[in-house]
Amino acid sequence: MFAGFPVERVTKANTELSVGSDTASELVSPAAVAADRQTVAILLWLFLGAFAAHRWYLGSPILWNIIFILTAGFFIVGWVIDGIDIITGNYPGL
């Protein structure tokens, strides 16, 4: 962005290291993100599993998701297998 009048740009290096800075809250561990994704997938599987919400969330193929809905979760067996895979972290979308 440019101002309509001349502006002096001054850069100042911050050499201080503060222990409780706000930048530490911006750093996110990949393990924490995966755990959050797994938690959301478990909740979707538990409460909206009949509508294949967990499968949509984790990126399963669209055709398989539609078949999952029409066959009542592959006759409940697929729903249980999906739950086990999500809980153990072996589901392909995690």
C-alpha positions in Angstrom: 0.0 0.0 0.0 1.2 3.5 -0.8 0.3 6.7 0.9 -0.6 9.8 -1.1 2.2 11.7 0.5 5.9 10.8 1.1 6.4 8.6 4.1 9.8 7.6 5.6 10.0 3.9 6.0 12.1 2.9 9.0 12.9 -0.7 9.8 14.0 -1.5 13.3 15.3 -4.9 14.3 13.8 -6.3 17.5 16.7 -8.0 19.3 14.8 -8.5 22.5 13.4 -12.0 23.4 10.4 -11.9 25.5 9.3 -15.1 27.2 5.5 -14.5 27.3 5.1 -13.0 23.9 1.9 -13.3 21.8 3.9 -14.9 19.0 4.1 -18.1 20.9 0.3 -18.5 20.7 0.5 -18.3 16.9 2.8 -21.4 16.7 0.8 -24.5 16.3 2.2 -28.0 16.5 1.2 -30.4 13.6 0.4 -33.0 16.2 -2.1 -30.6 17.9 -3.8 -30.0 14.5 -4.0 -33.7 13.9 -5.5 -34.3 17.3 -8.1 -31.6 16.7 -9.0 -33.1 13.4 -9.3 -36.5 14.9 -11.6 -35.1 17.7 -13.9 -33.4 15.2 -14.0 -36.6 13.1 -14.9 -38.7 16.2 -17.7 -36.3 17.1 -19.1 -36.3 13.5 -18.9 -40.1 13.4 -20.7 -40.4 16.7 -23.5 -37.9 16.1 -23.9 -37.6 12.3 -22.4 -40.9 11.2 -25.6 -42.0 9.5 -25.2 -39.1 7.1 -21.5 -39.9 6.5 -20.5 -36.5 7.9 -17.2 -37.9 9.2 -16.4 -39.3 5.7 -17.2 -36.0 4.0 -15.0 -34.2 6.6 -12.1 -36.5 6.1 -12.3 -36.3 2.3 -13.5 -39.8 1.3 -14.7 -40.2 -2.4 -18.1 -38.7 -3.1 -19.5 -41.9 -4.6 -18.5 -44.0 -1.6 -20.1 -41.4 0.8 -23.4 -41.6 -1.1 -23.3 -45.4 -1.1 -22.6 -45.2 2.7 -25.7 -43.1 3.2 -28.0 -45.2 1.1 -26.9 -48.5 2.7 -27.2 -47.2 6.3 -23.5 -47.1 6.9 -22.8 -50.3 4.9 -25.3 -52.0 7.1 -23.8 -50.6 10.4 -20.6 -52.7 9.9 -18.9 -50.0 7.9 -19.9 -47.4 10.5 -18.2 -49.4 13.3 -15.1 -50.0 11.2 -14.9 -46.3 10.4 -15.2 -45.5 14.1 -12.4 -47.9 15.0 -10.2 -46.5 12.2 -10.8 -42.9 13.3 -10.2 -43.6 17.0 -6.9 -45.5 16.3 -5.8 -42.8 13.7 -5.7 -45.2 10.8 -8.4 -43.5 8.7 -6.9 -42.3 5.4 -8.0 -38.7 5.8 -6.2 -38.2 9.2 
